[in-house]
Amino acid sequence: QVQLVESGGGLVQPGGSLRLSCVASGQIFSINHMGWYRQLPGKRELVADIASGGSTEYAESVKGRFTISRDDAQNTVNLQMNSLKPEDTAVYYCNVGGSLTNQYTFDSWGRGTQVTVSS
């Protein structure tokens, strides 16, 4: 079983910045992908994802403003969010997938952290 703990959400003014972090713990053998999603009315959308080789994927709406990074030694994924807009307001969820020490695969979600962009 893998647990994810997210931190870094909060209230920020338009144009401001926040940094989200997510730490994975448990019987982890290896991690393939690490990413962030956000919950919008009616759907959960991918914000950014980073693969084990370092390749990244971003939603069009956040390209140039958000940067995802990972620290494999710490099983951590970060999301640096700059130039935040009111439409970025959402609950952000960490998602991590990989293999356990018993060779089973896992795909885990965090509980979510609220990001509110408002003046």
N, C-alpha and C positions, 0 to 999 in steps of 0.2 A: 504494500500500500504506500502511496506517495501523498504527502501533504504539501500544500502550497500556501504560503503566507505572503499576502500583498501589503504594501505600505506606500505612502506618498500622496494619496489623494487629498482633496480639500477644495477650498474656495479660492478662486483667483480672478483678478480683473481681466477683461479682454486685453490681449497683447502680452499677458504675463506668461510665466513658465511654471511647470511642475515636473517632477521626476518620480515616476512610479518604479517600484522594485518588487520583485517576486523571488522568494527563496523556496526551493524544492528540497524536501527531506524525506527519508525513508529508505527502503531497500532498493536503491537505484544502482543499476549496473552501468547504464549509459543513457544519455539524453539525445534524442534526435532533433526535434523541433521545440522551440520555445516561442510563445507569442502572446499578443494582447488582443482581446476582443472588447467591443463595447455594446451595451444593450440599448437599442433604439426602440421606439414604439413598433412592436410587431416583429422585430428581428434582432438578431445578434450578428454584428458584422465584424470582419477581420479588420483590425487597425494596422498591425504589423506582425511579421513573423521572421524568425531567424533560424536557419538550419544549422546542423552540426558543422558544416563546412564554412559557415559564415555568410552564405547568401541570404539576402533579405527580400522581403516583399512588403509593400505598403499599400494601404488604401489610397486611391487617387486624392481624396480630400485632405490627406495629411502629408503627402509628399513635400519635402522641402521644409517641413515644420517639425516633424517628429523623427527621432532617431532611436532605433532599437539596438541594444547591445547585450552580450552575454558574457558571463564569467563562469567557465566550466569548472574551475577549481572550487568555486563556491556554489555551484548549481543555482546561479542567479541570472535573472533576465531583467534588464532595465528598459524603461521607455522615457526618454527625454522629450518633453513636449514644450515647444516654444511657440510664440505667436498664437496663443490660444484664442479661440473664438467661442462665442456663446453656443454655436452648434456643436462644439466638442463636448458639451455637457452630457454626461452619461455615467452609468456604472461601468467600470472597466474591469475585465476579468483576465486573469493570467491563465494560460493553457500550456501544459508541458506534456510531451510524449516521448517515450523511449522504452528501455528494457529494464526489467527487474533482475535482481541477483538470481532468481529462480528461473530466469530466461523467459518468463511471460512478459508480454508487452503491457504498457500502461498508457493512458491518456487522461490526465487529471486537470481539474479546474479549481481555481481559487474561489473564494467566497465573494469577491468583488470589492472594489473600492470606488467611492463616489468622487467624481470630478465635476465641479460646478464652476462655470465661467460666467461671471456676472459682475456688473458694475453696481 
